[in-house]
Amino acid sequence: MPDPGRPQSDAGRLPTATAQPHSRSRRLPAYRGIVAVDAKGFTAHPAIEHGEISRAIPELLEQSFVRADLAEVWDDRRFPASTGDGYVFGCDPEWMPFVIHPWLHTLQETLEEFNRHASGTVGLRLRVGLNIGPLPDRGRDFDGNGTARNDTHRLLDSQPVKDALATSRASVTHVAAILSDRCYQDAVAGGYTGRHPDLFTEVSATVEGKPFEQRAWLFVPAPSGGLLGNGSGNGSGDGDVSGDGGGGTAARAAGEEPPAEPVQAPVFQRADGGNLNTGTVRGGQHVTNTVNSPVLGTVLQGRTVRHTGSVGGDYVEGGKGDTVHGDKNEYRR
């Protein structure tokens, strides 16, 4: 019989079984903001640098929060953990608008300074994932695990945010952030963040080889390269990540108004002595004029035959009078 005066050990005891999902009602865990970062190209660095990168990431995060006057967020972080090539922690969700701005901009500036003065070959570019959701947080081991955190790591691994760094310039763009739709709707669309919603690009976050797809929002504090709409970057890695041609979103991401669309002057076309087709002509066209000269391309010396639509079988020869085979008024229908 156990001695009631002696502390009992948990060794050998099975863990307490949890209730099955949907079997009874329970309180939701506290809602937490989730901040997670990953280093781009971590495994491409020599193994000797991995430890240095893992140590540098939380130090740079702390420095950036202090610089952004958000030291309280770092000091009060919940269930912090290193992921080797990154870092993750929870925070009170009321801070999320400030994490989005000014912290993301300050992190960009902190990394820019670090990379400019870093010794050796280590240079850091970070993907940032931001989310909000219910997570266990009672000061116990394994707190912070749940769907909201899993989704945050999937967002970090998703194609749009990877492409944002891959298609931008390493010397300029050091941070690319992706926000869950809940984070965006609550903090940005709700008007609580000091950045206009037009600076955020809606994307479909997918992860290769994973059954994951979510609506999310991309934000790059300092866009460059393909993100500026030069045709070298998009969601698939060879265009613009914004999906709108790049110019408008990139200009908004830089805090500027997008350039106005150029106004095209009207174009007038003539085909004296010939036919001018602006639609589709079924059948052939037979044009005869008083000039009987060799044809160069679609230009008859002295007379010109022009087509701006699809024409089947053009035939030009010398002679008199015009003959059109088919219905020449068909394009008007």
LUMTILUM-458314 format. One record per residue: x, y, z of N, C-alpha, C in turn. Coordinates in steps of 0.02 Angstrom, whole numbers, plus 50000, padded with zeros to 5 digits. Example, Ala and Ser with C-alpha at 12.3 -4.5 7.8 and 13.67 -1.06 7.14 Angstrom:
506604971650390506154977550390506604983550390 506424988850354506844994750357506455000250394 
This chain:
500424994150000500005000050000500445006250000 500325011149954500755017049951500725021050016 501295023850034501325028050093501055034950075 500505037250105500215043750086500675049550103 501175048550145501625053950163502195054950115 502265050450067502815050950019502555053349952 502925057649917502705059949851502685054149802 502185054149761502095048749714502415050649647 502765045949617503085047049552502595045449496 502665049349441502255048049383502565042849337 503165040449356503505035549313503085029349305 503035027049244502665020849231501925021849222 501675027949235500955029149227500805031349156 500255028949130500045030849063499775037949064 499865041549010499595048349008498835048149011 498555053449038497825053849043497525054348972 497035050148960496725050148894496315056548885 496335059348826495945065348811495285063148780 494795067548786494135065948758494175066048682 493785061948651493755061748578493475068348551 493715070548492493415076648463492675075748451 492305080948460491575081148448491185076848497 491505074648552491145070348599490825074348655 491115080148672490825084448723491095091548713 490755096348742490965103348733491495105048785 491975108948762492515111348806492675118648788 493025122048833493225128948820493745129148764 493685134348723494205135448673494845137548708 495425135448682496055138148708496095145648694 496545148948728496645156148718496865157448647 496625162948618496845164948552497535168148558 497975166148513498655168648513498845170948443 499245176248440499575177848378500175173248370 500305170948310500885166548298501355170048250 501995170548271502515173448229503025168048216 503135166548153503625161348135504055163848078 504695162148080505155164148027505565158148005 505755158147942506215153247913506745156847873 507355154247875507895157047835507885154047765 507935158347714507965155947646508615152247633 508575146447601509175142747580509605140347637 509295138547693509685136447752510125130447736 509845125347704510235119247691510765120247638 510725125747600511235127047550511875129847581 511815132347643512415134747677512835128847700 513495129547703513925124247729513715122447801 513795116147818513565113747883513885117647941 514495120047931514835123647984514475130148002 514065132747957513715139047968513025138047999 512755131948001512075130848024511975133148096 512445131448139512385133448209512395140948217 512825144348179512855151648183512205154848160 511915152148107511285154848082510725153748134 510705147748162510185146248212510235150848273 510845152648292510935157148349510785164348329 510945166148268510855173148247510125175048239 509705170348219509005172148204508645174948265 508625171548324508275174548381508605181048405 509265181648397509585187848417509365193648372 509305192448308509075197648262508335199248274 507935194148288507235195448303507165199848365 507525198248417507495202248478507705209448463 508255210248427508495216948411507975220948372 507645217648324507145221148283506535223048323 506315218848370505745220748412505915226548457 506515226648483506725232248525506755238648484 507035238348424507075244248381506385246848361 505905242348356505225244348337504815246548397 505125247348455504785249148517504255243848536 504425237648522503975232048538504345226848581 504785229248625505155224648667504685220448710 504105223148727503615219548768503375213248733 503305213548668503085207648630503595202148636 504235203948630504765198948635504835196348707 504815200748754504895198648824504335194148847 503725195148821503145191248843502965185648795 503415183648751503245178548701503075171948735 502625168248703502375161948730502655156148688 502725150448720502975144148690503505145348636 504045149148651504555150348601504945144048584 505145143348522505525137348502505935138848440 506535136148439506955136448379506765130548335 506745131848270506605126548222507225124748182 507805126748204508425125448168508555130848117 508125130948065508205136148014507735141948025 507445142348086506975147648100506795148048174 506235151348187506025152548256505275153748255 504945151848311504215152848316504045154448388 503545158848396503295160248463502585163048457 502245163048513501575165748516501575172448554 501065176348541500995182748575500255184348583 500115189248624499425191648631499205194348563 498635192148537498435194348470498315201848464 498225205348520498125212648515498735216148487 499325212748489499935215748462500015214648387 499605210448357499725208648288499735214648240 499305219748247499365225548202500065228848204 500375228848264501045231948271501585227248244 501465220748248501935215948219501955216848143 501365217848113501345218948041501685225548023 501535230748061501865237148052501885240848119 502485242548142503105243648103503605237848104 503445232348140503975227348150504255224448086 503825222748036504095219747975504585224347940 504435230847938504895235647909505545236047949 505485235848015506085236248057506505229948049 506175224148042506555217948030506935218447964 506625221147913506955222147848507575226547857 507515232047894508085236447905508625233147947 508425229247996508915225748039509315220647999 508975216947956509315211947915509765215247863 509525220847835509935224447787510595226647819 510565229247879511175231347914511605225347931 511305219947954511685213847972512045211047911 511695210547855511995207547796512535211947767 512475218447776512975223047750513625222447789 513565221047853514165220947896514355214047919 513975208847898514115202047922514795199747897 515155196447941515805193647922515685186747892 516165184447854516105177947823515605178047766 515285172247754514835171647696514105171347717 513965171647782513275170947805512875177247790 512345176547752511875181947739511175179347750 510755183047783510095180647801509545184247764 509095180347736508455182847709507915178547741 507405181647767506905178047807506215178247775 505885172547777505165172247765504815172647832 504275176547835503915177447898503185175147888 502945171047934502245168947933501885171647993 501305174747982500905177648037500205174648036 499965172848095499305169648099498995171348167 498355170048174497995170948236497525164948244 497525162048304497075156448314497125153648385 496675149048404496675146148471497225140948479 497625141748531498165137048545498215136048621 498345129948644498435128748715499025132848742 498925136148798499455140348826499355140848901 499555135548936499485135349009500165134649045 500695136349009501355135949040501605128849046 501365124349004501575117349007501985115548946 502335109848952502695107348894502195105948837 502425106848778502025105548717501445110448708 501445115948746500965121248731501105124048661 500595127248634500685130548569500585126048509 500405119748521500305115148465499565114948447 499425115548383498735115448359498705117448287 498095117648261498005119048190498285125848170 498175130948211498405137648193499165137848184 499525134248227500255134148219500465129948159 500135124248150500305120048091500195124048027 499645127648023499505131647963500025137047953 500275139948008500785145148002501415142447969 501615136447988502215133547958502085131547885 501475129647869501305128247799501345134647758 501095140147786501145146547751501865148347737 502305147147785503015148647775503315144547718 503065138447709503325134047657502965134847591 502475139347587502065139847527502435143247470 502205141947410502545144347351502555151947344 502015155547358502045162847346502585166347385 502665164747449503165168347489503875166047470 503955159847449504605157647424504785161347359 504285161947315504405165447252504575172747263 504285175747315504415182847328505155184047341 505485179547377506205180247388506605177847328 506365172647294506735169847238506775174747179 506245178747169506235183147110506445190347126 506635191547189506855198247208507615198347217 507895204147227508615204947233508845203847305 509335199547313509585197847379509895203947413 510135208747374510455214647402509945219747428 509305218847410508795223747429508245220747472 507965215147451507385212247484507615206847533 507565208247597507795203547648507225200147685 506615202647676506035199947712505445199347664 505105193647668504465192747634503995189547684 503405192547694502935190147744502305187647712 502015182447742501375179947720500905179447780 500315182347772499815182747826499245177947811 499015174447862498415170447853497825175147839 497305172447810496725176647796496415179447860 496405175447913496135177847976496545183648003 497205183047999497645188348023497525194747982 497485193947915497375199647872496695202947885 496175198847889495505201647899495445205347965 495715202348018495655205448085496085211748092 496715211248071497195216648085497245221848029 497205219747966497315224247910496655226947882 496225222347859495585224547831495165228047883 495255226147947494885229348001495125236348017 495675238447986495915245247994496365246448053 496605241148086497015241948145497765242548131 497965240848070498675241148052498825247548014 499405250548027499595256747994499845255747924 499545251347887499705250247816499055248947779 498985252047720498365251447682498305244347654 497705241647649497605234947621497875234147551 497915239547512498165239047443498905237047440 499255237447496499955235447498500035227947506 499485224347514499495217147525499195213747464 499505208247442499285204747383498975198047402 498365197047379498025190647393498355185147352 498495179447384498805173747350498455167347373 498555162247334498335155547353498945151847378 498975150547443499555147447474499505139847467 499945137047427499985129847419500685127447434 500745121247456501395118247472501475111947431 502015111647394502145105847351502165099447392 501775094547371501775088147405501355087747467 501005093347484500585093447544499865095047525 499385091947559498675093647545498475100047580 498775105547558498665111947591498545117247539 498015121047548497875126847506497435131647545 497675137747554497305142747591497375149547557 496855153547566496905160547547497365164047596 497835168047570498315171447613498495178047580 498925181947614499085188647592499835189847597 500125191947542500845193047538501015200347550 501535201547589501775208447601502535208447601 502825212747560503555213347554503745220547571 504085221747627504245228647646504685232347595 505155228747563505605232047515505635227847451 505145228647405505145224647345505705226547297 505915221847256506445223047206506375217647152 506785218347100506815213247048506135211947017 505945205547014505315203546984504715206447019 504775208347082504215211147119504045218247095 504495221247056504375227947031504045227846963 503835222046939503455221646878503875221746815 504495219046817504905218846757504835212346719 504305208446738504165202346701504575196446720 504955196746776505375191146795505145187646857 504545189146882504325185746942503585185546949 503305179446963502605178746981502535172847027 501915170647038501805165147084502135158747063 502295157746999502615151746977503365152546971 503625158546986504335159546986504605163146925 504175164746876504435168046816503985173746793 503645177046840503235182846823503175187246883 502585190146893502485194646950502055191447003 502265191647066501915188247119501235191247132 501125197147111500495200347126499925197947082 500095195147025499575192946979499245198546942 499475204646948499155210246913499645213746867 500185210346848500685213446805501245216546843 501175217346908501715219446951501765226846963 501615231046915501735238146922501325241246978 500675239746980500245242847030500415240547100 500455233847110500585231247177501275233147201 501775232747157502455234447177502505241747197 502175246147159502195253147177501855254347244 501295250847255500955251647319501395248947375 501755243247363502185240447415502745245147431 502945249347384503475254247397503195260747425 502535260947438502235266847466502095272247415 502075270447351501965275347298501325273647262 501055278647226500485277447183500715273947120 500355268847096500555265547034500525270346975 500975269546927500985273946869500345273346829 500135279046800499525278946759499655275146694 499125271846670499185268346606499305273346550 499775271946505499905276646450499295277146404 499165283146379498615284346334498855283346263 498535278746227498745277246159498375281746110 498755284846066498455289146015498055284945966 497515287845937497125284045888497545282345828 497405276645797497775274245739497315274345678 497535277445625497155277745563497515273445512 497115269345475497405265045424497065266545357 497455266145304497185267245237497415261645191 497005260345142497185255445090496895257845025 497175263244999496925266144937496975261044881 496425260244846496415255644790496405248444810 496265247044874496265240144897495745239044951 495785233544987495315231845041495665232345108 495335235145157495595235445226495145231045269 495405225545296495015220845335495175221545409 494675222845451494785223245524494435217545560 494135213145524493805207345555494035201045522 493595196045521493755189645491493375188945426 493715187445373493415186645307493415179245289 492825176545277492775169445257492855169045181 493225164345158493345163645086493925167945065 494075167945001494655171644975494455178644955 494965182744943494865189444916495275190144853 494955192944802495285193944738495275201444722 495845204644724495875211844712496235213144647 495925216744601496255218544539496255226144533 496815229044515496885236244507497235237544440 497305243944427497595245844363498345245044362 498645243544419499365242844421499525235444421 499945233244379500135226244375500875225844391 501025225044456501715225044479501815219144525 502435217044536502565211544582502375213344653 502155208444691501945209444760502535208044807 502655212544853503175211544904502835210844971 502805204844997502445203645059501715204945048 501425209545087500725211545078500675218345046 501225220845018501225227544987501275226844912 500795229444877500805229544804501095236344784 501615236144745501935242444726501435247044694 501335252944723500855257744699500185257044733 500005251044758499375249944794499535245344854 499145246044907499285242144967498675238244988 498775232045005498235227845033498425226445105 497995228645152498145227945223497625223445257 497845219345303497385215045340497565215445414 497065216845456497175216745528496785211245562 496445207245523496085201545550496335195145519 495905190045516496095183645487495785183245418 496195182345369495955182145299496155175545269 495675172245236495845165945204495955166945130 496555166145108496715165945037496685172545002 497205176745007497215183144971497545182044903 497245185144852497515184444785497525191244752 498095193444729498175200144699498465199344630 498155202744581498445202544514498275209144479 498585210444424498445216444386497785215844348 497555221544320496925221444283496495227344303 495855226944291495395232244308494815229444348 494545233844393493965231944431494155227944493 493705227944545493815224344607493335218544611 493575212744632493155206944641493275203944710 492745202844748492815199844815492415193444816 492745187844831492395181544838492195180644911 491575178744926491345178344994490945184645011 490715184845074490315190545096490765195745126 490885201345093491345206445118491055210245177 490395209845188490075213345244489995208945306 490295202945301490185198245357490465200845423 491015204545421491325206945482490885211745521 490365214645487489935219545521489405216245564 489315209745556488765206345592488945205345665 
